[in-house]
């Protein structure tokens, strides 16, 4: 914004200076010594020499420059406000995206945890049912003793038959 203003002032001054120099090829008028005052406005007619050195602006160019200078602060404040609002909107959008992701992850983890708790409960229930339906220790001990006696007797019988 500031660069544009400076560029337009420089362009206008170079254009007007070149026009003024091309018109100065006529015999030079006597130099008038005037103290430089930045606040002077001297309307000039075509081919009339300027009474002091400086930049020559047409009334239209002067109005454009004055308007740009007077509106520069407003333009800057508008651009700053726009940049701030854009940054705030981006921050709010990023925050909302992260919040949605966090809520989604929380729901997924909660559902996964609940499912695992249900599965653990089911496995514990199946284990209790399997233990209740299985024969007890004394039964298996009795089966082992009877099996051992049967194998021993069968071995004695076979060895006795083989030695006869």
C-alpha positions in Angstrom: 0.0 0.0 0.0 2.7 2.4 1.0 4.9 1.3 -1.9 2.0 2.0 -4.3 1.6 5.5 -3.0 5.3 6.2 -3.3 5.4 4.7 -6.8 2.5 6.8 -8.0 4.1 10.0 -6.5 7.4 9.2 -8.2 5.7 8.4 -11.5 3.7 11.6 -11.4 6.8 13.7 -10.5 9.0 12.1 -13.2 6.3 12.7 -15.8 5.7 16.2 -14.8 9.4 16.9 -14.5 10.1 15.6 -18.0 7.2 17.8 -19.4 8.5 20.8 -17.5 12.0 20.2 -18.8 10.8 19.9 -22.4 9.1 23.2 -22.0 12.1 24.9 -20.5 14.1 24.7 -23.8 13.0 28.3 -24.4 15.2 31.1 -23.2 15.6 30.8 -19.5 13.7 33.5 -17.5 15.5 35.3 -14.8 15.8 33.2 -11.7 13.7 34.3 -8.8 15.1 33.6 -5.4 12.4 32.4 -3.1 12.8 30.7 0.3 11.7 27.2 0.0 8.4 26.7 1.7 6.7 23.3 1.4 3.3 24.8 2.0 3.2 27.0 -1.1 0.8 26.4 -3.9 1.4 28.3 -7.1 -1.0 27.7 -10.0 0.9 27.8 -13.2 -0.1 28.2 -16.8 1.4 26.3 -19.7 4.9 27.3 -20.6 5.2 29.5 -17.4 8.3 28.8 -15.4 8.0 27.7 -11.8 9.1 30.3 -9.2 10.8 27.7 -7.0 12.3 24.2 -7.4 10.1 21.2 -6.6 7.6 18.8 -8.1 4.9 20.1 -10.3 1.5 18.5 -10.0 -1.6 19.2 -12.1 -4.7 19.9 -10.0 -6.0 16.4 -10.8 -2.7 14.7 -9.8 -2.5 16.8 -6.7 -6.1 15.7 -5.8 -5.2 12.0 -6.4 -2.1 12.3 -4.2 -3.9 14.2 -1.5 -6.7 11.6 -1.5 -4.3 8.7 -1.3 -2.4 10.4 1.6 -5.6 11.1 3.5 -7.0 7.6 3.0 -3.7 5.8 3.6 -4.4 5.3 7.3 -7.9 4.0 6.6 -6.6 1.6 4.0 -3.9 0.3 6.4 -6.4 -0.1 9.2 -8.7 -2.0 6.9 -5.9 -4.3 5.8 -4.8 -4.9 9.3 -8.3 -5.6 10.4 -8.8 -8.0 7.5 -5.5 -9.8 8.4 -6.5 -10.1 12.0 -10.0 -11.4 11.2 -8.5 -13.9 8.7 -6.0 -15.1 11.3 -8.8 -15.4 13.9 -11.0 -17.3 11.5 -8.1 -19.7 10.7 -7.4 -20.2 14.4 -11.1 -20.9 15.1 -11.3 -23.3 12.2 -8.2 -25.2 13.3 -9.5 -25.3 16.9 -12.8 -26.7 15.7 -11.1 -29.3 13.6 -8.9 -30.4 16.5 -11.9 -30.4 18.8 -13.9 -32.6 16.4 -10.9 -35.0 16.1 -10.6 -35.2 19.8 -14.3 -35.9 20.4 -14.2 -38.5 17.7 -11.1 -40.2 19.1 -12.7 -40.1 22.6 -15.9 -41.8 21.3 -13.9 -44.4 19.4 -11.7 -45.2 22.5 -14.8 -45.3 24.7 -16.6 -47.7 22.4 -13.5 -49.9 22.1 -13.1 -50.0 25.9 -16.7 -50.9 26.4 -16.5 -53.7 23.8 -13.4 -55.1 25.5 -15.0 -55.0 28.9 -18.0 -56.9 27.5 -15.7 -59.4 25.9 -13.8 -59.9 29.2 -17.1 -60.4 31.0 -18.2 -63.0 28.4 -14.9 -64.9 28.7 -15.2 -64.9 32.5 -18.7 -66.2 32.2 -17.7 -68.9 29.7 -14.8 -70.0 32.0 -17.1 -70.3 35.0 -19.6 -72.4 33.0 -16.8 -74.6 31.7 -15.5 -75.1 35.2 -19.0 -75.9 36.5 -19.7 -78.5 33.7 -16.3 -80.2 34.0 -15.8 -83.2 36.2 -14.3 -82.5 39.6 -10.7 -83.4 40.8 -11.8 -86.5 42.7 -13.4 -87.9 39.6 -10.2 -87.5 37.6 -8.1 -88.9 40.5 -10.3 -92.0 40.5 -10.1 -92.4 36.8 -6.3 -92.2 37.0 -6.1 -94.8 39.8 -8.5 -97.2 38.1 -6.6 -96.7 34.8 -3.3 -97.4 36.5 -4.5 -100.5 38.2 -6.0 -101.7 34.9 -2.7 -101.1 33.0 -0.7 -102.9 35.8 -3.0 -106.0 35.8 -3.0 -106.1 32.0 0.8 -106.0 32.0 1.0 -108.8 34.6 -1.4 -110.9 32.6 0.4 -110.4 29.3 3.8 -111.1 30.9 2.4 -114.2 32.6 0.9 -115.5 29.3 4.2 -114.8 27.5 6.3 -116.8 30.0 4.1 -120.0 29.9 
